[in-house]
Structures are given as structure tokens and as C-alpha cells.
């Protein structure tokens, strides 16, 4: 009769508790955005800036049509486009003065049109939004004219005009594409104003943050890191959010924050 013996080598007993590795804060981006049950995660603070796909396609078509119409208009007009340099903030006054001088000096057959290129910009300041109209090229005005010694003198000696843009003393005319590029922002603003709907009115407008800049020092005012200082690394104007690095336990930890959760350190 054979005796069965059991060797300790036949069994392997593991009583150890597996260790869960601690996550490294270097690889974790902490989102401190305040969300409620009534506010779905994919809806930003400034949701009105989001565009519906159908409206976006319709608005883009209208904008393309308007830009093409402007191109044809520019190509059909007589005269060349020139850029005159002005004192900063005097663009509209210079336009008025050039128009008035061309009439009073009987130069309307040589000086046809002056334009101050503008664009609509959405400013974010103190978590509020405001649309303002700005010059596309601060310190510059477009003038369509037939360049002669007399017409040059009328424009050049207009108050607050410092000269023509060109090579040395010779004014250089712009191409149609260059003029179109400068006037496109105002076309976009006009089409947006003519299109109904909040999202359509915002289409094509740049959004600028007045309160913060990349590299600014801020203090977290809300959430688990409240009271800690951080440095801004990225700004998302349309969603009213920013990313910043905070020194947490000796390591730089990225945070994703809403504008209302931070205060600028002066």
C-alpha cells in the first residue's frame, strides 16, 4: 500500500494585500469647475457663445456671399486704395476731415472714399460680457483716390495725418485682396447683426479677456485649493475658463478653473 504524502512545495499561500500605487500629481489635471445637478458637464459658463451647427452653416453661407459681393464691388470701383497713417485714436476724426477737405477743396473727382476698418469684439471683464467696436488697424485709415500731386497734398496735409504708407515718400496702393482682408471683419459683424438668434449675433466676434493674461499670478478663491497661489498657463475665453499651475506638496499641479474661481494677484 502506497502512502500519499503532501509536500509544502505543492501549496502556495499568498496572504499579502496588493498595494494600490499612489497617483502622481504630476500626471493629474484637477478640474475645480463648479457643477450642479442642473448644469450638465458639457455646458460652459458662457453657453450662449456656442453655435448650433445648422445656424453656423447658414451664417457661414451668408458671410461667404457678403464677402464675395464686397470683392466684386471693390474690383468695380475706380481708383486705387492707399493707407494713411494717423495719430492713435484719431482715425474717425481723420476720415471726417479728409471727406470735408475733399468737398471744400473741390477734390471729389480725385478723392472718392475713406474707410476706417472696424471689427466687433466681445470683452470679458469681471465675468461680464460686453461687445465693443474697435479699429482693425489702430492708427490707419483707408482712402480710395486717384493719386496726383494735388490729391496727395489734400490728404497729406489733413490734420492728424502723419503720412502715406509706402516706400519712402512714394505711396504704394493696396491690392484688392489686401483691402478685402482689412474689411472682412466689418462684413462679418454686419451679417451677424442681420441674422436673428443669440448665437448668430456672436458669430465671427473675437472674445478677449481683459482681467487675465498668460503668466499672471492668481489666487484660487474657491474649491479645495482655495487660498493657494498659481500661475496662468492657458486661457479659454469662450468657455470662461483657464488653466494654471499650483505648487502642491512640492510639485507643480495643473488646475482647470473657471474665471469666477480665481482672483488676480496685484
C-alpha positions as CSV (number, residue, x, y, z in Angstrom):
1,X,0.0,0.0,0.0
2,X,1.4,3.3,-1.1
3,X,1.3,6.2,1.4
4,X,0.4,9.6,0.0
5,X,2.5,12.5,1.4
6,X,1.9,16.1,0.8
7,X,4.9,18.4,0.3
8,X,4.8,22.1,1.3
9,X,6.1,22.8,-2.1
10,X,2.7,21.8,-3.6
11,X,0.9,24.8,-2.0
12,X,1.4,28.5,-2.5
13,X,-0.3,30.7,0.1
14,X,-0.3,34.4,-0.6
15,X,-1.6,36.4,2.4
16,X,-0.2,39.7,1.2
17,X,-2.6,42.6,0.4
18,X,-1.9,44.0,-3.0
19,X,-0.7,47.6,-2.8
20,X,-2.5,50.3,-4.9
21,X,0.0,52.6,-6.4
22,X,-0.5,56.2,-5.4
23,X,-1.4,58.5,-8.3
24,X,1.3,61.1,-9.1
25,X,0.1,64.6,-9.1
26,X,2.4,65.3,-12.0
27,X,0.1,63.5,-14.3
28,X,-3.2,64.6,-12.9
29,X,-5.1,67.7,-14.0
30,X,-7.5,68.8,-11.4
31,X,-10.8,70.2,-12.6
32,X,-12.3,72.5,-10.0
33,X,-15.1,73.8,-12.1
34,X,-18.3,74.1,-10.0
35,X,-21.0,71.9,-11.4
36,X,-24.6,71.3,-10.1
37,X,-27.2,68.6,-11.0
38,X,-28.9,71.2,-13.1
39,X,-25.8,72.1,-15.0
40,X,-24.5,69.3,-17.3
41,X,-20.8,68.9,-17.6
42,X,-20.5,69.8,-21.3
43,X,-22.3,73.2,-20.9
44,X,-19.8,76.0,-20.4
45,X,-20.4,79.1,-18.2
46,X,-21.0,81.2,-21.3
47,X,-23.1,78.7,-23.3
48,X,-24.6,81.4,-25.4
49,X,-21.3,81.7,-27.3
50,X,-21.7,78.1,-28.6
51,X,-23.0,77.9,-32.1
52,X,-25.6,75.5,-33.4
53,X,-24.3,73.5,-36.4
54,X,-27.4,74.4,-38.5
55,X,-27.1,78.1,-37.8
56,X,-23.4,78.1,-38.2
57,X,-23.7,76.6,-41.7
58,X,-26.4,79.2,-42.6
59,X,-24.3,82.1,-41.2
60,X,-21.2,80.9,-43.0
61,X,-23.0,80.8,-46.3
62,X,-24.4,84.4,-45.7
63,X,-20.9,85.6,-44.8
64,X,-19.3,84.0,-47.8
65,X,-21.9,85.6,-50.1
66,X,-21.3,89.0,-48.5
67,X,-17.6,88.8,-48.8
68,X,-17.8,87.8,-52.4
69,X,-20.1,90.7,-53.1
70,X,-17.6,93.0,-51.4
71,X,-14.8,91.7,-53.6
72,X,-16.9,92.3,-56.8
73,X,-17.7,95.8,-55.5
74,X,-14.0,96.6,-54.8
75,X,-13.0,95.4,-58.2
76,X,-15.6,97.5,-59.9
77,X,-14.7,100.8,-58.3
78,X,-12.4,103.3,-59.9
79,X,-9.2,104.5,-58.2
80,X,-6.6,102.9,-56.0
81,X,-6.7,102.2,-52.3
82,X,-4.0,103.7,-50.1
83,X,-3.3,103.6,-46.4
84,X,-2.7,106.8,-44.5
85,X,-1.1,106.8,-41.0
86,X,-2.8,108.9,-38.3
87,X,-2.3,109.7,-34.6
88,X,-3.6,106.9,-32.5
89,X,-7.3,107.3,-31.6
90,X,-7.8,109.9,-34.4
91,X,-8.9,107.5,-37.1
92,X,-12.6,108.6,-37.3
93,X,-11.7,112.3,-37.0
94,X,-9.2,111.9,-39.9
95,X,-11.9,110.2,-42.0
96,X,-14.3,113.1,-41.4
97,X,-11.6,115.7,-42.1
98,X,-10.4,114.1,-45.3
99,X,-14.1,113.9,-46.5
100,X,-14.7,117.5,-45.6
101,X,-11.5,118.8,-47.3
102,X,-12.1,116.9,-50.5
103,X,-15.5,118.6,-50.7
104,X,-14.4,122.1,-49.7
105,X,-11.3,122.0,-52.0
106,X,-13.3,120.6,-54.9
107,X,-11.3,117.3,-55.0
108,X,-14.2,114.9,-55.1
109,X,-13.2,113.8,-58.6
110,X,-9.9,112.6,-57.2
111,X,-10.6,111.6,-53.5
112,X,-13.6,109.1,-53.6
113,X,-13.9,107.3,-50.3
114,X,-12.4,106.9,-46.9
115,X,-12.9,103.9,-44.6
116,X,-11.9,103.1,-41.0
117,X,-11.8,99.3,-40.9
118,X,-13.6,98.0,-37.7
119,X,-14.5,94.8,-36.0
120,X,-16.8,93.7,-33.2
121,X,-15.0,92.3,-30.1
122,X,-16.6,90.6,-27.1
123,X,-14.8,91.8,-23.9
124,X,-14.9,89.6,-20.8
125,X,-14.3,91.7,-17.7
126,X,-15.4,90.8,-14.1
127,X,-17.3,87.8,-15.5
128,X,-19.5,90.0,-17.6
129,X,-19.6,90.2,-21.4
130,X,-19.7,93.4,-23.5
131,X,-19.5,93.9,-27.2
132,X,-17.4,96.8,-28.4
133,X,-16.4,98.1,-31.9
134,X,-12.7,98.6,-32.5
135,X,-10.4,99.6,-35.3
136,X,-8.9,96.7,-37.1
137,X,-5.8,98.7,-37.7
138,X,-5.3,101.3,-35.0
139,X,-3.6,104.4,-36.4
140,X,-4.5,103.7,-40.0
141,X,-7.3,104.8,-42.5
142,X,-8.0,103.6,-46.0
143,X,-8.6,106.1,-48.8
144,X,-9.6,105.4,-52.3
145,X,-8.3,108.0,-54.7
146,X,-6.6,108.9,-57.9
147,X,-3.2,109.9,-56.8
148,X,-2.0,113.3,-58.1
149,X,0.2,116.0,-56.6
150,X,-2.9,117.9,-55.6
151,X,-4.9,115.0,-54.2
152,X,-1.8,113.8,-52.3
153,X,-1.4,117.3,-50.8
154,X,-5.1,117.4,-49.7
155,X,-4.8,114.1,-47.8
156,X,-1.3,114.6,-46.6
157,X,-1.9,118.0,-45.0
158,X,-5.1,116.9,-43.3
159,X,-4.8,117.5,-39.5
160,X,-3.7,114.4,-37.6
161,X,-2.4,112.7,-40.8
162,X,1.3,111.8,-40.5
163,X,1.8,110.4,-43.9
164,X,1.1,107.7,-46.5
165,X,2.2,104.1,-46.1
166,X,4.7,103.2,-48.9
167,X,8.3,103.1,-49.9
168,X,10.0,106.3,-48.7
169,X,7.9,109.2,-49.9
170,X,6.1,107.2,-52.5
171,X,2.6,105.9,-51.5
172,X,2.0,102.2,-52.5
173,X,-1.5,101.2,-53.5
174,X,-3.1,98.1,-51.9
175,X,-4.3,95.1,-53.8
176,X,-8.0,94.1,-53.8
177,X,-7.1,91.1,-51.6
178,X,-5.4,93.3,-49.1
179,X,-8.4,95.7,-48.9
180,X,-10.8,92.8,-48.7
181,X,-8.8,91.3,-45.8
182,X,-9.0,94.6,-43.9
183,X,-12.7,95.0,-44.4
184,X,-13.8,91.4,-43.8
185,X,-14.3,91.8,-40.0
186,X,-16.8,94.5,-40.5
187,X,-18.7,92.4,-43.1
188,X,-18.8,89.5,-40.6
189,X,-20.2,91.9,-37.9
190,X,-22.9,93.2,-40.3
191,X,-24.0,89.7,-41.4
192,X,-24.1,88.6,-37.8
193,X,-26.3,91.7,-36.8
194,X,-28.7,90.9,-39.7
195,X,-29.0,87.2,-38.6
196,X,-31.5,86.5,-35.8
197,X,-30.6,84.5,-32.8
198,X,-28.2,85.0,-29.9
199,X,-25.6,82.5,-31.2
200,X,-25.7,84.1,-34.7
201,X,-25.1,87.5,-33.3
202,X,-22.0,86.2,-31.6
203,X,-20.7,84.5,-34.7
204,X,-17.4,85.9,-36.0
205,X,-16.7,88.0,-33.0
206,X,-13.4,87.7,-31.2
207,X,-13.5,87.2,-27.5
208,X,-10.9,89.0,-25.4
209,X,-10.2,88.6,-21.7
210,X,-9.5,91.9,-20.0
211,X,-8.9,90.6,-16.5
212,X,-6.2,87.9,-17.1
213,X,-3.2,87.2,-19.2
214,X,-1.0,84.1,-19.6
215,X,1.8,84.3,-16.9
216,X,-0.3,86.2,-14.4
217,X,-0.2,85.2,-10.8
218,X,-3.6,84.4,-9.4
219,X,-5.1,83.1,-6.1
220,X,-7.6,80.3,-6.1
221,X,-10.7,81.7,-4.3
222,X,-12.9,78.6,-4.4
223,X,-12.5,74.8,-4.0
224,X,-10.0,72.6,-2.2
225,X,-7.1,74.7,-3.3
226,X,-8.7,78.0,-2.1
227,X,-6.1,80.4,-0.8
228,X,-3.2,79.0,-2.8
229,X,-1.3,80.9,-5.5
230,X,-1.0,79.7,-9.0
231,X,0.3,80.9,-12.4
232,X,-1.9,81.0,-15.5
233,X,-0.7,78.8,-18.4
234,X,-3.7,78.8,-20.7
235,X,-6.9,80.9,-21.2
236,X,-10.1,79.8,-22.9
237,X,-12.2,83.0,-23.4
238,X,-15.3,81.4,-25.0
239,X,-15.7,78.9,-22.1
240,X,-14.6,81.5,-19.4
241,X,-12.1,79.0,-18.0
242,X,-8.3,79.0,-17.5
243,X,-5.6,76.5,-16.7
244,X,-3.0,77.3,-14.0
245,X,-0.1,75.6,-12.2
246,X,-0.2,75.4,-8.4
247,X,2.6,74.3,-6.1
248,X,1.1,71.3,-4.3
249,X,3.2,69.2,-2.0
250,X,6.4,70.4,-3.7
251,X,5.1,69.6,-7.2
252,X,3.5,71.7,-9.9
253,X,-0.1,70.6,-10.3
254,X,-2.2,71.7,-13.2
255,X,-5.7,73.1,-12.4
256,X,-8.7,73.7,-14.6
257,X,-10.6,76.6,-13.2
258,X,-13.5,79.0,-14.0
259,X,-12.8,82.7,-14.1
260,X,-15.1,83.2,-11.1
261,X,-12.9,80.8,-9.0
262,X,-9.8,82.9,-9.1
263,X,-8.6,86.4,-8.2
264,X,-5.7,88.2,-9.9
265,X,-2.7,88.9,-7.6
266,X,-1.8,92.6,-7.9
